[in-house]
Amino acid sequence: MSDHHDTIHAIAAQFHRNFSNGAFEVNGGLVTDDIEVNSNAFVFSGRDAFVERLRRYEASFPGLQLRDQVIVVDGRSAAVQYVLQGRHDGPYGEIEPTGRLIEIHSGEVFDFDEHGKMERLLTITRLDRIPSQLVGPDVIQQHQEIDLKHPSGPATLRIDTHELYASLAAGEFGMLREMSDEQVKTSVRTHEDPDRLEAFIGLWKNRSTAFPAAVVTVDRTLRDGAWTAVSYTLTGTHSGPLRDPEGRVHEATGMPVMLRGIDFLRTDDGKLVEIIAIHNGDDAAVQIAPGEH
């Protein structure tokens, strides 16, 4: 790896270490004055607003830890897949403290300027899993050990991300199946889905049924060794039944929808062997039925 690669990697990793240590002001010093942020569809700019946003979980999950699992560095950009681990010891919205553990997968894309300061940030979190873990059936008995997965050598398969995601939006899965290893690991709703590739296909089947004319734009493709990070935006109209994460079906409303996601794809021996899909499962349901979520 080049010195430049290692520098960006180290800066990206430092942000989450600072967060875990509660050093929010320190992170403020690592970004530009006019940083542009899209944090789970909350869009703003400026260092002060950035630091304030970092504190949003402090009351609900004091001591919250961010555990990096994948860091993909490409040029002056980095995509990071990480896991939020904490205990619910303060109010979260209308949910009073339960003492239950949370373990929430998230993803970010950082863009740095020529001085190594962050100038743009995209954050996507599986926010739909938080209520389910606090008051629903998803009980986290113990936090998992999260180890950083290194780039692990050169890529053995160069994925055409634009073609792949256009096929997913159209509900066509032949390309995905052909490139995937029989034992491909996936993380769509849980740390590791028992039904492997079918969990990822199920996510896109649901979308292609609910938004049959959707357009998926691949916003960014970052490549680093065996890992590829894909940031995308789906825009469409709710023209068919949508099943939300809790199993409720929302019939067509004709309302416009925009969804964003970050996927982390790992290849080995010419095949796709791992998919970590970061998205907020409630995103679409909130847009088409805001009063129910």
C-alpha positions in Angstrom: 0.0 0.0 0.0 1.2 3.6 -0.7 1.9 6.1 2.1 -1.1 8.1 0.8 -3.4 5.1 1.1 -2.2 4.4 4.6 -2.6 8.1 5.6 -6.2 8.3 4.5 -6.9 4.9 6.1 -5.5 6.1 9.4 -7.5 9.4 9.3 -10.7 7.5 8.6 -10.1 5.1 11.4 -9.3 7.9 13.9 -12.8 9.5 13.5 -14.5 6.5 15.1 -11.9 6.0 17.8 -12.4 9.7 18.8 -16.2 9.2 18.8 -15.9 6.1 21.0 -13.8 8.1 23.4 -16.4 10.9 23.5 -13.8 13.3 21.9 -16.4 15.0 19.6 -14.6 18.3 19.6 -11.4 16.6 18.5 -13.3 15.3 15.5 -14.5 18.8 14.8 -10.8 19.8 14.3 -10.4 17.1 11.6 -13.1 18.5 9.2 -13.3 21.6 7.1 -15.1 24.7 8.3 -17.8 24.2 5.6 -18.1 20.4 5.7 -21.1 19.1 3.8 -23.0 16.3 5.6 -25.8 13.9 4.7 -26.6 12.0 7.9 -29.4 9.5 7.3 -31.1 12.0 5.0 -30.6 14.9 7.4 -28.5 17.3 5.3 -26.5 20.2 6.7 -23.2 22.0 6.5 -20.6 23.5 8.9 -18.2 22.3 11.6 -20.4 23.4 14.6 -23.4 21.5 13.2 -21.2 18.5 12.6 -20.0 18.3 16.1 -23.5 18.8 17.5 -24.7 16.0 15.3 -22.0 13.7 16.7 -23.6 14.0 20.2 -27.1 12.8 19.1 -26.7 9.3 20.7 -25.0 10.5 23.8 -28.1 10.7 26.1 -29.7 7.5 24.8 -26.6 5.3 24.7 -23.9 6.8 26.9 -20.5 5.4 26.1 -21.6 4.2 22.6 -18.8 2.5 20.7 -18.2 2.5 17.0 -16.4 -0.7 15.8 -14.9 -0.5 12.3 -15.3 -3.7 10.3 -14.3 -2.6 6.7 -12.3 0.4 5.5 -12.1 0.9 1.8 -9.7 3.6 0.6 -9.7 4.9 -3.0 -7.9 8.2 -3.7 -8.8 10.8 -1.2 -12.0 9.0 -0.2 -12.8 6.2 2.2 -15.9 4.1 2.8 -16.2 2.6 6.3 -18.6 -0.1 7.4 -18.9 -0.2 11.2 -21.1 -1.4 14.0 -22.6 0.7 16.8 -22.5 -1.1 20.1 -24.0 0.3 23.3 -26.6 0.0 26.1 -30.0 1.8 26.2 -29.6 3.8 29.4 -31.4 7.0 28.4 -34.6 7.9 26.5 -34.6 7.2 22.8 -37.4 9.2 21.3 -40.5 8.1 23.1 -38.8 4.8 24.3 -37.8 5.0 27.9 -34.5 3.3 29.0 -34.7 -0.4 28.8 -31.1 -1.4 29.6 -31.1 -3.5 26.5 -28.0 -3.8 24.2 -27.9 -2.5 20.6 -25.7 -3.6 17.8 -26.5 -1.6 14.7 -24.6 -1.8 11.3 -23.8 1.5 9.6 -21.8 2.8 6.7 -20.1 6.1 5.8 -18.3 7.6 2.9 -15.7 10.2 3.7 -14.1 12.7 1.2 -11.0 14.5 2.2 -9.4 17.7 0.8 -5.7 18.0 -0.1 -4.8 18.7 3.5 -6.4 15.5 4.8 -9.5 17.3 6.3 -12.9 15.8 5.8 -15.0 18.0 3.4 -18.0 15.7 2.7 -19.7 12.9 4.7 -22.5 10.5 3.9 -23.8 8.4 6.8 -26.4 5.6 6.5 -27.5 3.6 9.5 -29.9 0.6 9.9 -32.1 2.8 12.1 -35.0 0.5 11.7 -33.2 -2.1 13.8 -32.9 0.2 16.9 -36.6 0.1 18.0 -36.7 -3.7 17.2 -33.7 -4.2 19.5 -35.0 -2.0 22.3 -38.6 -3.1 22.5 -39.0 -5.7 19.8 -38.0 -9.3 19.3 -34.4 -8.7 18.4 -32.7 -9.2 21.7 -28.9 -8.7 21.7 -27.6 -10.9 24.5 -24.0 -10.0 24.1 -22.0 -7.7 21.8 -20.0 -9.5 19.2 -16.3 -9.1 18.7 -15.9 -6.9 15.7 -12.6 -7.3 13.9 -11.3 -5.1 11.0 -11.4 -7.0 7.7 -8.4 -5.9 5.7 -8.4 -5.5 1.9 -6.8 -9.0 1.7 -4.9 -8.8 -1.6 -5.8 -7.8 -5.1 -9.3 -8.0 -6.5 -10.0 -11.2 -8.5 -13.3 -9.9 -9.9 -13.9 -6.3 -11.1 -17.6 -5.7 -10.7 -19.4 -3.4 -13.1 -21.4 -1.7 -10.4 -23.6 0.3 -12.7 -24.7 -2.7 -14.6 -25.2 -4.8 -11.5 -27.3 -2.2 -9.7 -29.4 -1.5 -12.8 -30.2 -5.2 -13.0 -31.1 -5.3 -9.2 -33.5 -2.3 -9.6 -35.2 -4.1 -12.5 -35.7 -7.3 -10.4 -33.2 -9.3 -12.5 -30.8 -11.4 -10.5 -29.1 -13.5 -13.1 -25.9 -11.4 -13.1 -25.7 -11.4 -9.3 -26.2 -15.2 -9.1 -23.6 -15.8 -11.8 -20.9 -13.8 -10.0 -21.7 -15.1 -6.5 -20.0 -18.0 -4.8 -22.3 -20.7 -3.6 -21.5 -20.0 0.0 -21.5 -16.2 -0.3 -22.0 -14.5 3.1 -24.5 -11.6 3.4 -25.5 -9.1 6.1 -28.8 -7.4 5.2 -30.8 -7.4 8.5 -28.5 -9.3 10.9 -24.8 -9.7 11.4 -24.9 -12.7 9.1 -28.0 -13.8 7.3 -28.8 -17.5 7.5 -30.3 -17.6 4.0 -27.2 -16.0 2.5 -27.7 -14.6 -1.0 -31.5 -14.9 -0.9 -31.6 -12.3 1.9 -30.0 -9.7 -0.4 -32.1 -10.8 -3.4 -35.2 -10.5 -1.1 -34.4 -6.9 -0.3 -34.2 -6.0 -4.0 -37.3 -8.1 -4.9 -39.3 -6.1 -2.4 -38.0 -2.9 -3.9 -38.6 -3.9 -7.5 -42.1 -4.9 -6.7 -42.9 -1.7 -4.8 -41.1 0.6 -7.2 -41.3 -1.2 -10.6 -40.0 1.7 -12.6 -37.3 2.8 -10.2 -33.9 4.1 -11.3 -30.8 3.3 -9.3 -27.9 5.7 -9.7 -24.5 4.5 -8.5 -23.2 7.6 -6.9 -19.8 6.3 -5.9 -17.7 3.1 -6.4 -14.6 2.8 -4.2 -12.2 -0.1 -4.8 -9.5 -1.3 -2.4 -8.0 -4.8 -2.9 -10.7 -7.4 -2.6 -13.3 -4.9 -1.4 -15.6 -2.7 -3.4 -17.9 -0.1 -1.7 -21.0 1.1 -3.6 -23.0 4.2 -2.7 -26.3 4.4 -4.5 -29.6 6.3 -4.7 -32.9 4.7 -5.7 -35.7 7.0 -7.0 -39.1 5.8 -8.0 -42.8 5.8 -7.4 -44.6 3.6 -5.0 -46.7 1.6 -7.5 -46.8 -1.8 -5.9 -47.0 -3.5 -2.4 -44.1 -2.8 -0.1 -43.3 -5.0 2.8 -41.6 -3.1 5.7 -39.1 -4.7 8.1 -41.8 -5.6 10.6 -43.7 -7.5 7.9 -46.5 -4.9 7.3 -47.6 -4.5 3.7 -48.1 -1.0 2.3 -50.2 -1.0 -0.8 -49.4 1.4 -3.7 -49.8 5.1 -2.9 -48.4 6.7 -6.0 -46.0 8.7 -3.8 -42.4 9.4 -4.9 -39.6 7.7 -2.9 -35.9 8.2 -2.7 -33.7 5.7 -0.9 -29.9 5.6 -0.3 -27.6 2.7 0.6 -24.0 1.7 0.9 -23.0 -1.9 0.0 -19.6 -3.5 0.8 -18.7 -6.3 -1.6 -15.8 -8.7 -1.2 -14.5 -10.9 -4.0 -12.1 -13.9 -3.9 -11.0 -16.4 -6.5 -13.1 -14.7 -9.2 -16.4 -14.8 -7.2 -18.4 -12.5 -5.0 -18.0 -14.0 -1.5 -19.4 -11.4 0.9 -22.1 -8.7 0.8 -22.7 -6.2 3.6 -25.8 -4.1 2.8 -26.2 -0.9 4.7 -29.7 0.8 4.4 -32.4 2.0 6.7 -35.3 -0.5 6.2 -37.8 2.1 7.4 -36.8 4.7 4.8 -39.4 3.9 2.2 -42.2 3.3 4.7 -41.6 6.6 6.4 -41.9 8.4 3.1 -45.1 6.7 2.0 -46.8 6.4 5.4 -45.2 9.0 7.7 -47.9 8.9 10.3 -47.3 5.2 11.0 -43.6 5.4 11.7 
